[in-house]
Amino acid sequence: MKILPIVLIIILNGTLVQCSSAPENTSANEKIITQVIQKSIVVYGSRQCPHCINFKSKLDSIGLEYTFHDIDVSDQYALEMVARVKASGHTEGISIPVVVVNDQQLFIAPHISKVLAALD
């Protein structure tokens, strides 16, 4: 039996979505919290998307913590993802996973090495 690849395509709010430093005046605790936030990884995707599953498994195998927002389960996550992508200046269709590192750098369907480099 031949297995065909699954392609997940979503039209969301007119956008094609497809699978494929702390301020100096803060306290010590606030600086620590800010540093933790700055080392964050947020992954927007679908639990059914093979690319998302593969990307999450790579993060898991490395032992990196991340937050996964399933755009199939929550319209809020889907709209948030589209807004972040548009704010980044990306004007083409969106491929998932969409990965946000340190709440500053956004990657669309990235290779794991790009995300790791952004964490340094």
Long-range contacts (C-beta under 8 A, 24 or more apart in sequence): 5-50, 6-48, 6-49, 6-50, 8-46, 8-48, 8-49, 8-96, 10-71, 10-78, 12-71, 12-78, 12-79, 12-82, 13-79, 13-82, 15-82, 15-85, 15-86, 15-93, 15-94, 16-93, 16-94, 17-71, 17-78, 17-81, 17-82, 17-93, 17-94, 17-95, 17-96, 18-93, 18-94, 18-95, 18-96, 19-45, 19-46, 19-48, 19-49, 19-50, 19-51, 19-52, 19-95, 19-96, 20-51, 20-95, 20-96, 20-109, 37-102, 37-103, 38-102, 38-103, 38-104, 39-102, 39-119, 40-66, 40-67, 40-100, 40-101, 40-102, 40-103, 41-65, 41-66, 41-67, 41-99, 41-100, 41-101, 41-115, 41-119, 42-66, 42-67, 42-69, 42-99, 42-100, 42-103, 43-67, 43-68, 43-69, 43-97, 43-98, 43-99, 44-69, 44-71, 44-77, 44-78, 44-80, 44-81, 44-84, 44-96, 44-97, 44-98, 44-99, 44-100, 45-69, 45-70, 45-71, 45-96, 45-97, 45-98, 46-70, 46-71, 46-72, 46-96, 47-72, 47-73, 48-72, 49-96, 49-97, 51-95, 51-96, 51-97, 51-109, 52-96, 52-97, 55-97, 55-99, 55-110, 55-112, 56-97, 58-112, 59-112, 59-115, 62-112, 62-116, 64-119, 71-96
